[in-house]
Amino acid sequence: MATTGIVACAYFHRVSDKAQVATDFLWNLNSNEATASLGYDYHFRACRLRGNVDSNGKVAACLEERMAPSVTLVLSGELDHAKADHKFGFGMTVGE
């Protein structure tokens, strides 16, 4: 609990060597607003999938695939159902 009137709680759990999940809860006592989110991280053999879902209607995911030892392809997307907004992107990381 912070002096600004925000209560924050978080929990992280390692499900296995390849999978992790986390939750987060924020409550603003001054405005009486609360948000909660759930995140995940999963390692496949050659790629990594991360994402989250929150109580405001936003869903996001990111896929990182290792193409070569120093080349990684990144695909990401975010859907905001409350605002009817969506974003998609891709990228490439070269080097370490």
C-alpha positions in Angstrom: 0.0 0.0 0.0 1.4 3.4 -1.0 0.9 6.8 0.6 -0.7 7.9 -2.7 -3.7 5.7 -1.9 -2.8 2.8 -4.3 -3.0 -0.8 -3.2 -0.9 -3.2 -5.4 -0.8 -6.9 -5.2 1.2 -9.3 -7.5 1.7 -13.0 -7.7 4.2 -15.0 -9.8 4.2 -18.7 -10.3 6.6 -20.9 -12.2 4.5 -23.7 -13.5 7.4 -25.6 -15.1 10.8 -24.9 -16.6 9.1 -23.6 -19.7 5.9 -22.0 -18.4 5.3 -19.1 -16.0 2.2 -17.1 -15.1 1.7 -13.9 -13.1 -1.2 -11.8 -11.9 -1.4 -8.2 -10.8 -4.1 -6.2 -9.0 -4.1 -2.4 -8.6 -6.7 -0.5 -6.6 -6.8 3.3 -6.4 -8.5 4.2 -3.1 -8.9 7.9 -4.1 -10.9 7.2 -7.3 -12.2 3.8 -6.2 -11.0 2.2 -9.5 -9.4 -1.2 -9.7 -7.7 -3.2 -12.5 -6.5 -6.8 -12.6 -4.3 -8.5 -15.2 -3.0 -12.0 -16.0 0.2 -12.6 -17.8 1.9 -15.7 -19.2 5.3 -16.6 -20.6 6.0 -20.0 -22.4 9.2 -21.2 -23.9 8.9 -23.5 -26.9 12.0 -25.2 -28.3 12.9 -22.4 -30.8 10.5 -19.6 -29.7 9.0 -17.8 -26.8 5.3 -16.7 -26.4 4.3 -13.9 -24.0 1.0 -12.3 -23.4 -1.4 -10.7 -21.0 -5.1 -10.1 -20.5 -6.5 -7.3 -18.2 -9.8 -6.3 -16.8 -10.1 -3.3 -19.1 -10.6 -5.5 -22.1 -7.0 -5.4 -23.4 -5.4 -8.6 -24.8 -1.7 -8.6 -25.9 0.7 -11.2 -27.2 4.3 -11.4 -28.4 6.0 -14.2 -30.2 9.8 -14.2 -30.5 11.3 -16.9 -32.7 15.0 -17.5 -33.0 15.9 -17.9 -36.7 19.6 -18.2 -36.3 22.0 -17.8 -33.3 21.9 -14.0 -33.6 18.7 -13.4 -35.5 15.3 -13.2 -33.8 11.9 -12.6 -35.5 9.3 -10.8 -33.3 5.5 -10.7 -34.0 3.2 -8.8 -31.6 -0.4 -7.8 -31.4 -2.7 -5.9 -29.0 -6.5 -5.8 -29.0 -8.2 -3.2 -26.9 -11.9 -4.3 -26.9 -13.1 -1.3 -24.7 -11.7 1.3 -27.2 -12.2 -0.9 -30.3 -8.5 -0.4 -31.1 -6.0 -2.9 -32.3 -2.3 -2.9 -33.1 -0.1 -5.4 -34.8 3.6 -5.4 -35.5 6.7 -7.3 -36.5 10.4 -6.8 -36.2 13.7 -8.5 -36.4 16.6 -8.3 -34.0 20.1 -8.9 -35.4 23.0 -9.3 -32.9 23.1 -10.2 -29.3 
